Amino acid sequence: MKTNKDAFRDYLELEKKYSAHTVNAYLSDISFFEAFNKECFGQEEIDGVNYGQIRSWIVSLVDEGVSNVSVNRKMASLKAFYKFLLKTKQIEVSPMLKHKALKTPKNVQIPFSEKELGDLMQGNDFSGSFEEVRDRLIVDLFYTTGMRRAELIHLMLYNVDLTSNMVKVLGKRNKERIIPLLPIVVDGLRVYLNERACIENVSDADYFFISKKGLKLSESFVYRLINSYFSRVSEKVKKSPHVLRHTFATHLLNNGADLNSVKELLGHSSLASTQVYTHNSLAELKKTYNDAHPRNK
């Protein structure tokens, strides 16, 4: 017989279509709370807990040095679990009903500058070898499409249409979106595909990006690739695929792109997610205003 936690897993996987990583994170948080509740309150099941018990767990986590961001993530997992129990009529009231998230500092993601991108792409860091042709294309795709690291890694050959200059991306919750490709990127794609055709013994043949050994790229490899190349042109602390995604959105907004259009290109479900990128475009606007207005001369 399935437990509520088993049913919750099915709900996340089949109905919400969350990734395996996300599902495991949710269930891990719930398991940690189960263990805490059993040790402190002697309860095997957490279906009938009250908010006081949850509050005790929050205090315990904070005392252990767990960050507010991590605590909030764990609470989000519990909130989702109890919302599911409400939906399936296992409980009548959620113990998370009056919970308020802990305050967290707002960390502003600093994008790469247009100069940094120009210095990297116009420099001599890329030769004509398969790996460097691939690496240059990866940087270019991140910057010109705004796709996520996982989306790039799982890009399939049949998702890239060089006739219509479009790429189909499978995003979060298996949501598909179409992103246009710039002509200069299409040229890079053709060069890469020619080089790729010379690779022998390709195991992961359906994947667009592969290693020299014919294997699908890993997330850690792509992270190290971006970090390595941008370390040559930037002194920013964080140099990652996500910073490139942030840079894509910020540069579009700085150059007059509509917020709704950027939202669609990024694959966000709501404008609220996209609006975090307006901070830097507002900073750019403020600088332009201060430099240009006659009253500031």
Summary of the structure (lengths in Angstrom):
residues: 297
radius of gyration: 23.3
end to end distance: 75.5
largest distance: 75.5
contacts: 789
relative contact order: 0.09
helix: 59%
strand: 5%
